[in-house]
């Protein structure tokens, strides 16, 4: 389905959904997974958080942002500010330093 700049209307969405063969799409996805055609996408934000061993809510609190903002960063929908990028770089390079400051 081509990308549009505006959301689909209810009629357009219904027409699109009516044409879909979900069973075929699911089988195709399973085939791709079995052949290794699927790639797991990760982000530097996810890696930094994982290195600290913190949950999303704990890491968001440490960063001073909402969980929703952190999820936006992890999914690539949003970009962290300069100060947050610096803290993320430190968390990725030296997670113990970030945890020490957080008192963990």
Jmol script that loads the backbone (N, CA, C; Angstrom):
load data "model"
ATOM      1  N   UNK A   1       0.846  -1.172   0.000  1.00  0.00           N
ATOM      2  CA  UNK A   1       0.000   0.000   0.000  1.00  0.00           C
ATOM      3  C   UNK A   1       0.888   1.231   0.000  1.00  0.00           C
ATOM      4  N   UNK A   2       0.692   2.171  -0.914  1.00  0.00           N
ATOM      5  CA  UNK A   2       1.535   3.359  -0.963  1.00  0.00           C
ATOM      6  C   UNK A   2       1.293   4.261   0.236  1.00  0.00           C
ATOM      7  N   UNK A   3       2.352   4.947   0.645  1.00  0.00           N
ATOM      8  CA  UNK A   3       2.234   5.879   1.760  1.00  0.00           C
ATOM      9  C   UNK A   3       1.503   7.132   1.314  1.00  0.00           C
ATOM     10  N   UNK A   4       0.656   7.629   2.160  1.00  0.00           N
ATOM     11  CA  UNK A   4      -0.078   8.857   1.884  1.00  0.00           C
ATOM     12  C   UNK A   4       0.310   9.892   2.928  1.00  0.00           C
ATOM     13  N   UNK A   5       0.128  11.152   2.579  1.00  0.00           N
ATOM     14  CA  UNK A   5       0.472  12.203   3.516  1.00  0.00           C
ATOM     15  C   UNK A   5      -0.640  12.455   4.526  1.00  0.00           C
ATOM     16  N   UNK A   6      -1.826  11.956   4.258  1.00  0.00           N
ATOM     17  CA  UNK A   6      -2.926  12.143   5.200  1.00  0.00           C
ATOM     18  C   UNK A   6      -3.516  10.786   5.549  1.00  0.00           C
ATOM     19  N   UNK A   7      -4.155  10.688   6.701  1.00  0.00           N
ATOM     20  CA  UNK A   7      -4.749   9.402   7.109  1.00  0.00           C
ATOM     21  C   UNK A   7      -5.840   8.967   6.133  1.00  0.00           C
ATOM     22  N   UNK A   8      -6.036   7.659   6.052  1.00  0.00           N
ATOM     23  CA  UNK A   8      -7.101   7.128   5.214  1.00  0.00           C
ATOM     24  C   UNK A   8      -8.460   7.447   5.825  1.00  0.00           C
ATOM     25  N   UNK A   9      -9.420   7.639   4.956  1.00  0.00           N
ATOM     26  CA  UNK A   9     -10.790   7.788   5.452  1.00  0.00           C
ATOM     27  C   UNK A   9     -11.283   6.409   5.871  1.00  0.00           C
ATOM     28  N   UNK A  10     -12.389   6.365   6.573  1.00  0.00           N
ATOM     29  CA  UNK A  10     -12.956   5.078   6.980  1.00  0.00           C
ATOM     30  C   UNK A  10     -13.282   4.214   5.776  1.00  0.00           C
ATOM     31  N   UNK A  11     -13.797   4.817   4.718  1.00  0.00           N
ATOM     32  CA  UNK A  11     -14.136   4.064   3.505  1.00  0.00           C
ATOM     33  C   UNK A  11     -12.875   3.510   2.847  1.00  0.00           C
ATOM     34  N   UNK A  12     -11.814   4.321   2.766  1.00  0.00           N
ATOM     35  CA  UNK A  12     -10.555   3.859   2.172  1.00  0.00           C
ATOM     36  C   UNK A  12      -9.939   2.731   2.993  1.00  0.00           C
ATOM     37  N   UNK A  13      -9.981   2.877   4.313  1.00  0.00           N
ATOM     38  CA  UNK A  13      -9.438   1.841   5.183  1.00  0.00           C
ATOM     39  C   UNK A  13     -10.228   0.544   5.040  1.00  0.00           C
ATOM     40  N   UNK A  14     -11.544   0.642   4.991  1.00  0.00           N
ATOM     41  CA  UNK A  14     -12.387  -0.545   4.822  1.00  0.00           C
ATOM     42  C   UNK A  14     -12.099  -1.233   3.497  1.00  0.00           C
ATOM     43  N   UNK A  15     -11.936  -0.455   2.435  1.00  0.00           N
ATOM     44  CA  UNK A  15     -11.631  -1.027   1.119  1.00  0.00           C
ATOM     45  C   UNK A  15     -10.280  -1.731   1.138  1.00  0.00           C
ATOM     46  N   UNK A  16      -9.287  -1.117   1.764  1.00  0.00           N
ATOM     47  CA  UNK A  16      -7.962  -1.735   1.865  1.00  0.00           C
ATOM     48  C   UNK A  16      -8.028  -3.029   2.652  1.00  0.00           C
ATOM     49  N   UNK A  17      -8.677  -3.013   3.807  1.00  0.00           N
ATOM     50  CA  UNK A  17      -8.781  -4.194   4.659  1.00  0.00           C
ATOM     51  C   UNK A  17      -9.544  -5.318   3.965  1.00  0.00           C
ATOM     52  N   UNK A  18     -10.543  -4.983   3.155  1.00  0.00           N
ATOM     53  CA  UNK A  18     -11.333  -5.999   2.463  1.00  0.00           C
ATOM     54  C   UNK A  18     -10.485  -6.778   1.457  1.00  0.00           C
ATOM     55  N   UNK A  19      -9.450  -6.144   0.914  1.00  0.00           N
ATOM     56  CA  UNK A  19      -8.588  -6.779  -0.095  1.00  0.00           C
ATOM     57  C   UNK A  19      -7.498  -7.647   0.524  1.00  0.00           C
ATOM     58  N   UNK A  20      -7.236  -7.489   1.807  1.00  0.00           N
ATOM     59  CA  UNK A  20      -6.123  -8.197   2.448  1.00  0.00           C
ATOM     60  C   UNK A  20      -6.439  -9.669   2.667  1.00  0.00           C
ATOM     61  N   UNK A  21      -5.410 -10.473   2.525  1.00  0.00           N
ATOM     62  CA  UNK A  21      -5.499 -11.897   2.858  1.00  0.00           C
ATOM     63  C   UNK A  21      -4.564 -12.106   4.045  1.00  0.00           C
ATOM     64  N   UNK A  22      -5.102 -11.975   5.249  1.00  0.00           N
ATOM     65  CA  UNK A  22      -4.284 -12.034   6.453  1.00  0.00           C
ATOM     66  C   UNK A  22      -3.594 -13.376   6.624  1.00  0.00           C
ATOM     67  N   UNK A  23      -4.256 -14.446   6.246  1.00  0.00           N
ATOM     68  CA  UNK A  23      -3.638 -15.775   6.359  1.00  0.00           C
ATOM     69  C   UNK A  23      -2.396 -15.853   5.472  1.00  0.00           C
ATOM     70  N   UNK A  24      -2.500 -15.352   4.251  1.00  0.00           N
ATOM     71  CA  UNK A  24      -1.358 -15.360   3.335  1.00  0.00           C
ATOM     72  C   UNK A  24      -0.232 -14.467   3.860  1.00  0.00           C
ATOM     73  N   UNK A  25      -0.581 -13.321   4.424  1.00  0.00           N
ATOM     74  CA  UNK A  25       0.430 -12.422   4.984  1.00  0.00           C
ATOM     75  C   UNK A  25       1.152 -13.076   6.157  1.00  0.00           C
ATOM     76  N   UNK A  26       0.405 -13.772   6.996  1.00  0.00           N
ATOM     77  CA  UNK A  26       0.991 -14.453   8.144  1.00  0.00           C
ATOM     78  C   UNK A  26       1.926 -15.574   7.685  1.00  0.00           C
ATOM     79  N   UNK A  27       1.477 -16.377   6.716  1.00  0.00           N
ATOM     80  CA  UNK A  27       2.326 -17.448   6.193  1.00  0.00           C
ATOM     81  C   UNK A  27       3.605 -16.889   5.573  1.00  0.00           C
ATOM     82  N   UNK A  28       3.492 -15.793   4.848  1.00  0.00           N
ATOM     83  CA  UNK A  28       4.671 -15.169   4.252  1.00  0.00           C
ATOM     84  C   UNK A  28       5.643 -14.694   5.333  1.00  0.00           C
ATOM     85  N   UNK A  29       5.114 -14.153   6.407  1.00  0.00           N
ATOM     86  CA  UNK A  29       5.965 -13.705   7.517  1.00  0.00           C
ATOM     87  C   UNK A  29       6.695 -14.875   8.158  1.00  0.00           C
ATOM     88  N   UNK A  30       6.000 -15.989   8.332  1.00  0.00           N
ATOM     89  CA  UNK A  30       6.622 -17.179   8.912  1.00  0.00           C
ATOM     90  C   UNK A  30       7.722 -17.693   7.983  1.00  0.00           C
ATOM     91  N   UNK A  31       7.449 -17.723   6.682  1.00  0.00           N
ATOM     92  CA  UNK A  31       8.478 -18.159   5.711  1.00  0.00           C
ATOM     93  C   UNK A  31       9.720 -17.270   5.798  1.00  0.00           C
ATOM     94  N   UNK A  32       9.517 -15.962   5.890  1.00  0.00           N
ATOM     95  CA  UNK A  32      10.640 -15.028   5.973  1.00  0.00           C
ATOM     96  C   UNK A  32      11.442 -15.251   7.251  1.00  0.00           C
ATOM     97  N   UNK A  33      10.758 -15.512   8.351  1.00  0.00           N
ATOM     98  CA  UNK A  33      11.464 -15.765   9.604  1.00  0.00           C
ATOM     99  C   UNK A  33      12.283 -17.048   9.509  1.00  0.00           C
ATOM    100  N   UNK A  34      11.717 -18.082   8.915  1.00  0.00           N
ATOM    101  CA  UNK A  34      12.411 -19.365   8.797  1.00  0.00           C
ATOM    102  C   UNK A  34      13.654 -19.254   7.917  1.00  0.00           C
ATOM    103  N   UNK A  35      13.597 -18.425   6.884  1.00  0.00           N
ATOM    104  CA  UNK A  35      14.745 -18.285   5.981  1.00  0.00           C
ATOM    105  C   UNK A  35      15.730 -17.226   6.451  1.00  0.00           C
ATOM    106  N   UNK A  36      15.419 -16.570   7.548  1.00  0.00           N
ATOM    107  CA  UNK A  36      16.326 -15.554   8.073  1.00  0.00           C
ATOM    108  C   UNK A  36      16.240 -14.226   7.358  1.00  0.00           C
ATOM    109  N   UNK A  37      15.162 -13.999   6.633  1.00  0.00           N
ATOM    110  CA  UNK A  37      14.999 -12.748   5.898  1.00  0.00           C
ATOM    111  C   UNK A  37      14.577 -11.590   6.796  1.00  0.00           C
ATOM    112  N   UNK A  38      14.217 -11.905   8.019  1.00  0.00           N
ATOM    113  CA  UNK A  38      13.750 -10.881   8.946  1.00  0.00           C
ATOM    114  C   UNK A  38      14.944 -10.361   9.739  1.00  0.00           C
ATOM    115  N   UNK A  39      15.020  -9.072   9.895  1.00  0.00           N
ATOM    116  CA  UNK A  39      16.105  -8.443  10.639  1.00  0.00           C
ATOM    117  C   UNK A  39      15.536  -7.767  11.873  1.00  0.00           C
ATOM    118  N   UNK A  40      16.161  -8.026  12.994  1.00  0.00           N
ATOM    119  CA  UNK A  40      15.742  -7.366  14.223  1.00  0.00           C
ATOM    120  C   UNK A  40      16.362  -5.977  14.238  1.00  0.00           C
ATOM    121  N   UNK A  41      15.520  -5.007  14.428  1.00  0.00           N
ATOM    122  CA  UNK A  41      15.971  -3.630  14.435  1.00  0.00           C
ATOM    123  C   UNK A  41      16.193  -3.196  15.874  1.00  0.00           C
ATOM    124  N   UNK A  42      17.324  -2.594  16.112  1.00  0.00           N
ATOM    125  CA  UNK A  42      17.619  -2.074  17.432  1.00  0.00           C
ATOM    126  C   UNK A  42      18.060  -0.629  17.267  1.00  0.00           C
ATOM    127  N   UNK A  43      18.081   0.082  18.354  1.00  0.00           N
ATOM    128  CA  UNK A  43      18.509   1.475  18.291  1.00  0.00           C
ATOM    129  C   UNK A  43      19.554   1.713  19.367  1.00  0.00           C
ATOM    130  N   UNK A  44      20.342   2.758  19.211  1.00  0.00           N
ATOM    131  CA  UNK A  44      21.319   3.083  20.249  1.00  0.00           C
ATOM    132  C   UNK A  44      20.663   3.355  21.600  1.00  0.00           C
ATOM    133  N   UNK A  45      19.449   3.862  21.589  1.00  0.00           N
ATOM    134  CA  UNK A  45      18.740   4.152  22.840  1.00  0.00           C
ATOM    135  C   UNK A  45      18.398   2.838  23.547  1.00  0.00           C
ATOM    136  N   UNK A  46      17.914   1.858  22.783  1.00  0.00           N
ATOM    137  CA  UNK A  46      17.602   0.556  23.377  1.00  0.00           C
ATOM    138  C   UNK A  46      18.869  -0.069  23.939  1.00  0.00           C
ATOM    139  N   UNK A  47      19.946  -0.004  23.188  1.00  0.00           N
ATOM    140  CA  UNK A  47      21.212  -0.594  23.639  1.00  0.00           C
ATOM    141  C   UNK A  47      21.716   0.083  24.909  1.00  0.00           C
ATOM    142  N   UNK A  48      21.625   1.400  24.971  1.00  0.00           N
ATOM    143  CA  UNK A  48      22.072   2.124  26.173  1.00  0.00           C
ATOM    144  C   UNK A  48      21.246   1.705  27.376  1.00  0.00           C
ATOM    145  N   UNK A  49      19.922   1.609  27.183  1.00  0.00           N
ATOM    146  CA  UNK A  49      19.047   1.208  28.297  1.00  0.00           C
ATOM    147  C   UNK A  49      19.353  -0.220  28.727  1.00  0.00           C
ATOM    148  N   UNK A  50      19.528  -1.102  27.785  1.00  0.00           N
ATOM    149  CA  UNK A  50      19.809  -2.506  28.128  1.00  0.00           C
ATOM    150  C   UNK A  50      21.127  -2.650  28.879  1.00  0.00           C
ATOM    151  N   UNK A  51      22.114  -1.844  28.516  1.00  0.00           N
ATOM    152  CA  UNK A  51      23.407  -1.918  29.203  1.00  0.00           C
ATOM    153  C   UNK A  51      23.288  -1.519  30.669  1.00  0.00           C
ATOM    154  N   UNK A  52      22.333  -0.653  30.973  1.00  0.00           N
ATOM    155  CA  UNK A  52      22.132  -0.265  32.374  1.00  0.00           C
ATOM    156  C   UNK A  52      21.330  -1.315  33.129  1.00  0.00           C
ATOM    157  N   UNK A  53      20.609  -2.153  32.392  1.00  0.00           N
ATOM    158  CA  UNK A  53      19.774  -3.168  33.027  1.00  0.00           C
ATOM    159  C   UNK A  53      18.476  -2.620  33.575  1.00  0.00           C
ATOM    160  N   UNK A  54      18.120  -1.400  33.189  1.00  0.00           N
ATOM    161  CA  UNK A  54      16.904  -0.771  33.707  1.00  0.00           C
ATOM    162  C   UNK A  54      15.715  -1.028  32.795  1.00  0.00           C
ATOM    163  N   UNK A  55      14.529  -1.019  33.376  1.00  0.00           N
ATOM    164  CA  UNK A  55      13.297  -1.116  32.594  1.00  0.00           C
ATOM    165  C   UNK A  55      13.067   0.224  31.888  1.00  0.00           C
ATOM    166  N   UNK A  56      12.105   0.241  30.984  1.00  0.00           N
ATOM    167  CA  UNK A  56      11.787   1.508  30.320  1.00  0.00           C
ATOM    168  C   UNK A  56      11.375   2.566  31.329  1.00  0.00           C
ATOM    169  N   UNK A  57      10.539   2.209  32.274  1.00  0.00           N
ATOM    170  CA  UNK A  57      10.076   3.217  33.239  1.00  0.00           C
ATOM    171  C   UNK A  57      11.220   3.710  34.125  1.00  0.00           C
ATOM    172  N   UNK A  58      12.104   2.816  34.544  1.00  0.00           N
ATOM    173  CA  UNK A  58      13.249   3.224  35.357  1.00  0.00           C
ATOM    174  C   UNK A  58      14.202   4.116  34.560  1.00  0.00           C
ATOM    175  N   UNK A  59      14.464   3.740  33.315  1.00  0.00           N
ATOM    176  CA  UNK A  59      15.391   4.503  32.484  1.00  0.00           C
ATOM    177  C   UNK A  59      14.804   5.867  32.127  1.00  0.00           C
ATOM    178  N   UNK A  60      13.496   5.913  31.873  1.00  0.00           N
ATOM    179  CA  UNK A  60      12.841   7.192  31.576  1.00  0.00           C
ATOM    180  C   UNK A  60      12.956   8.129  32.772  1.00  0.00           C
ATOM    181  N   UNK A  61      12.744   7.600  33.972  1.00  0.00           N
ATOM    182  CA  UNK A  61      12.874   8.402  35.187  1.00  0.00           C
ATOM    183  C   UNK A  61      14.298   8.933  35.316  1.00  0.00           C
ATOM    184  N   UNK A  62      15.272   8.076  35.070  1.00  0.00           N
ATOM    185  CA  UNK A  62      16.673   8.477  35.131  1.00  0.00           C
ATOM    186  C   UNK A  62      16.976   9.592  34.126  1.00  0.00           C
ATOM    187  N   UNK A  63      16.396   9.477  32.928  1.00  0.00           N
ATOM    188  CA  UNK A  63      16.635  10.458  31.868  1.00  0.00           C
ATOM    189  C   UNK A  63      15.817  11.740  32.060  1.00  0.00           C
ATOM    190  N   UNK A  64      14.833  11.688  32.935  1.00  0.00           N
ATOM    191  CA  UNK A  64      13.982  12.858  33.167  1.00  0.00           C
ATOM    192  C   UNK A  64      12.957  13.070  32.078  1.00  0.00           C
ATOM    193  N   UNK A  65      12.504  11.966  31.460  1.00  0.00           N
ATOM    194  CA  UNK A  65      11.499  12.055  30.397  1.00  0.00           C
ATOM    195  C   UNK A  65      10.380  11.071  30.700  1.00  0.00           C
ATOM    196  N   UNK A  66       9.291  11.196  29.978  1.00  0.00           N
ATOM    197  CA  UNK A  66       8.190  10.250  30.142  1.00  0.00           C
ATOM    198  C   UNK A  66       8.535   8.930  29.446  1.00  0.00           C
ATOM    199  N   UNK A  67       7.853   7.883  29.858  1.00  0.00           N
ATOM    200  CA  UNK A  67       8.045   6.576  29.216  1.00  0.00           C
ATOM    201  C   UNK A  67       7.683   6.686  27.735  1.00  0.00           C
ATOM    202  N   UNK A  68       6.656   7.437  27.438  1.00  0.00           N
ATOM    203  CA  UNK A  68       6.227   7.620  26.043  1.00  0.00           C
ATOM    204  C   UNK A  68       7.325   8.270  25.201  1.00  0.00           C
ATOM    205  N   UNK A  69       8.008   9.265  25.766  1.00  0.00           N
ATOM    206  CA  UNK A  69       9.122   9.903  25.046  1.00  0.00           C
ATOM    207  C   UNK A  69      10.237   8.899  24.822  1.00  0.00           C
ATOM    208  N   UNK A  70      10.575   8.136  25.850  1.00  0.00           N
ATOM    209  CA  UNK A  70      11.617   7.121  25.710  1.00  0.00           C
ATOM    210  C   UNK A  70      11.237   6.110  24.633  1.00  0.00           C
ATOM    211  N   UNK A  71       9.992   5.680  24.618  1.00  0.00           N
ATOM    212  CA  UNK A  71       9.543   4.732  23.597  1.00  0.00           C
ATOM    213  C   UNK A  71       9.656   5.346  22.206  1.00  0.00           C
ATOM    214  N   UNK A  72       9.359   6.632  22.092  1.00  0.00           N
ATOM    215  CA  UNK A  72       9.520   7.325  20.806  1.00  0.00           C
ATOM    216  C   UNK A  72      10.966   7.315  20.348  1.00  0.00           C
ATOM    217  N   UNK A  73      11.889   7.530  21.275  1.00  0.00           N
ATOM    218  CA  UNK A  73      13.315   7.472  20.940  1.00  0.00           C
ATOM    219  C   UNK A  73      13.697   6.063  20.504  1.00  0.00           C
ATOM    220  N   UNK A  74      13.241   5.067  21.274  1.00  0.00           N
ATOM    221  CA  UNK A  74      13.614   3.686  20.977  1.00  0.00           C
ATOM    222  C   UNK A  74      13.059   3.229  19.632  1.00  0.00           C
ATOM    223  N   UNK A  75      11.908   3.728  19.256  1.00  0.00           N
ATOM    224  CA  UNK A  75      11.288   3.340  17.990  1.00  0.00           C
ATOM    225  C   UNK A  75      11.711   4.231  16.826  1.00  0.00           C
ATOM    226  N   UNK A  76      12.524   5.243  17.116  1.00  0.00           N
ATOM    227  CA  UNK A  76      13.007   6.120  16.059  1.00  0.00           C
ATOM    228  C   UNK A  76      12.005   7.161  15.599  1.00  0.00           C
ATOM    229  N   UNK A  77      10.896   7.317  16.317  1.00  0.00           N
ATOM    230  CA  UNK A  77       9.905   8.315  15.950  1.00  0.00           C
ATOM    231  C   UNK A  77      10.298   9.707  16.418  1.00  0.00           C
ATOM    232  N   UNK A  78      11.117   9.752  17.465  1.00  0.00           N
ATOM    233  CA  UNK A  78      11.584  11.016  18.027  1.00  0.00           C
ATOM    234  C   UNK A  78      13.087  10.919  18.222  1.00  0.00           C
ATOM    235  N   UNK A  79      13.733  12.075  18.288  1.00  0.00           N
ATOM    236  CA  UNK A  79      15.170  12.124  18.528  1.00  0.00           C
ATOM    237  C   UNK A  79      15.436  12.840  19.843  1.00  0.00           C
ATOM    238  N   UNK A  80      16.339  12.296  20.659  1.00  0.00           N
ATOM    239  CA  UNK A  80      16.666  12.964  21.921  1.00  0.00           C
ATOM    240  C   UNK A  80      17.386  14.285  21.684  1.00  0.00           C
ATOM    241  N   UNK A  81      17.248  15.199  22.645  1.00  0.00           N
ATOM    242  CA  UNK A  81      17.919  16.499  22.575  1.00  0.00           C
ATOM    243  C   UNK A  81      19.415  16.323  22.795  1.00  0.00           C
ATOM    244  N   UNK A  82      20.157  17.405  22.680  1.00  0.00           N
ATOM    245  CA  UNK A  82      21.608  17.361  22.857  1.00  0.00           C
ATOM    246  C   UNK A  82      22.034  16.809  24.206  1.00  0.00           C
ATOM    247  N   UNK A  83      21.427  17.304  25.286  1.00  0.00           N
ATOM    248  CA  UNK A  83      21.795  16.831  26.624  1.00  0.00           C
ATOM    249  C   UNK A  83      21.423  15.364  26.795  1.00  0.00           C
ATOM    250  N   UNK A  84      20.263  14.979  26.317  1.00  0.00           N
ATOM    251  CA  UNK A  84      19.842  13.583  26.422  1.00  0.00           C
ATOM    252  C   UNK A  84      20.744  12.681  25.592  1.00  0.00           C
ATOM    253  N   UNK A  85      21.143  13.146  24.397  1.00  0.00           N
ATOM    254  CA  UNK A  85      22.069  12.357  23.571  1.00  0.00           C
ATOM    255  C   UNK A  85      23.384  12.130  24.297  1.00  0.00           C
ATOM    256  N   UNK A  86      23.865  13.146  25.004  1.00  0.00           N
ATOM    257  CA  UNK A  86      25.115  13.014  25.749  1.00  0.00           C
ATOM    258  C   UNK A  86      24.965  11.986  26.869  1.00  0.00           C
ATOM    259  N   UNK A  87      23.869  12.070  27.610  1.00  0.00           N
ATOM    260  CA  UNK A  87      23.636  11.112  28.688  1.00  0.00           C
ATOM    261  C   UNK A  87      23.474   9.693  28.138  1.00  0.00           C
ATOM    262  N   UNK A  88      22.824   9.564  26.984  1.00  0.00           N
ATOM    263  CA  UNK A  88      22.686   8.248  26.349  1.00  0.00           C
ATOM    264  C   UNK A  88      24.043   7.691  25.933  1.00  0.00           C
ATOM    265  N   UNK A  89      24.912   8.562  25.426  1.00  0.00           N
ATOM    266  CA  UNK A  89      26.258   8.124  25.035  1.00  0.00           C
ATOM    267  C   UNK A  89      27.037   7.644  26.249  1.00  0.00           C
ATOM    268  N   UNK A  90      26.901   8.355  27.360  1.00  0.00           N
ATOM    269  CA  UNK A  90      27.573   7.940  28.597  1.00  0.00           C
ATOM    270  C   UNK A  90      26.987   6.613  29.075  1.00  0.00           C
ATOM    271  N   UNK A  91      25.663   6.482  29.033  1.00  0.00           N
ATOM    272  CA  UNK A  91      25.018   5.238  29.469  1.00  0.00           C
ATOM    273  C   UNK A  91      25.477   4.062  28.614  1.00  0.00           C
ATOM    274  N   UNK A  92      25.687   4.310  27.348  1.00  0.00           N
ATOM    275  CA  UNK A  92      26.118   3.239  26.453  1.00  0.00           C
ATOM    276  C   UNK A  92      27.578   2.867  26.689  1.00  0.00           C
ATOM    277  N   UNK A  93      28.416   3.877  26.915  1.00  0.00           N
ATOM    278  CA  UNK A  93      29.848   3.649  27.094  1.00  0.00           C
ATOM    279  C   UNK A  93      30.197   3.181  28.496  1.00  0.00           C
ATOM    280  N   UNK A  94      29.551   3.802  29.490  1.00  0.00           N
ATOM    281  CA  UNK A  94      29.860   3.493  30.876  1.00  0.00           C
ATOM    282  C   UNK A  94      28.579   3.440  31.706  1.00  0.00           C
ATOM    283  N   UNK A  95      27.811   2.365  31.557  1.00  0.00           N
ATOM    284  CA  UNK A  95      26.517   2.297  32.270  1.00  0.00           C
ATOM    285  C   UNK A  95      26.667   2.396  33.788  1.00  0.00           C
ATOM    286  N   UNK A  96      27.793   1.936  34.329  1.00  0.00           N
ATOM    287  CA  UNK A  96      27.988   2.017  35.789  1.00  0.00           C
ATOM    288  C   UNK A  96      28.031   3.456  36.257  1.00  0.00           C
ATOM    289  N   UNK A  97      28.588   4.357  35.449  1.00  0.00           N
ATOM    290  CA  UNK A  97      28.656   5.776  35.830  1.00  0.00           C
ATOM    291  C   UNK A  97      27.244   6.357  35.937  1.00  0.00           C
ATOM    292  N   UNK A  98      26.393   6.029  34.980  1.00  0.00           N
ATOM    293  CA  UNK A  98      25.017   6.545  34.998  1.00  0.00           C
ATOM    294  C   UNK A  98      24.257   5.963  36.190  1.00  0.00           C
ATOM    295  N   UNK A  99      24.462   4.685  36.429  1.00  0.00           N
ATOM    296  CA  UNK A  99      23.784   4.041  37.562  1.00  0.00           C
ATOM    297  C   UNK A  99      24.283   4.602  38.888  1.00  0.00           C
ATOM    298  N   UNK A 100      25.573   4.955  38.968  1.00  0.00           N
ATOM    299  CA  UNK A 100      26.122   5.524  40.205  1.00  0.00           C
ATOM    300  C   UNK A 100      25.483   6.885  40.491  1.00  0.00           C
ATOM    301  N   UNK A 101      25.322   7.688  39.458  1.00  0.00           N
ATOM    302  CA  UNK A 101      24.690   8.998  39.625  1.00  0.00           C
ATOM    303  C   UNK A 101      23.230   8.829  40.038  1.00  0.00           C
ATOM    304  N   UNK A 102      22.583   7.793  39.529  1.00  0.00           N
ATOM    305  CA  UNK A 102      21.184   7.546  39.843  1.00  0.00           C
ATOM    306  C   UNK A 102      21.017   6.894  41.211  1.00  0.00           C
ATOM    307  N   UNK A 103      22.131   6.488  41.818  1.00  0.00           N
ATOM    308  CA  UNK A 103      22.055   5.842  43.108  1.00  0.00           C
ATOM    309  C   UNK A 103      21.605   4.400  43.043  1.00  0.00           C
ATOM    310  N   UNK A 104      21.821   3.761  41.913  1.00  0.00           N
ATOM    311  CA  UNK A 104      21.405   2.355  41.730  1.00  0.00           C
ATOM    312  C   UNK A 104      22.533   1.417  42.067  1.00  0.00           C
TER     313      UNK A 104
END
end "model"
wireframe off; spacefill off
backbone 0.3
color backbone group
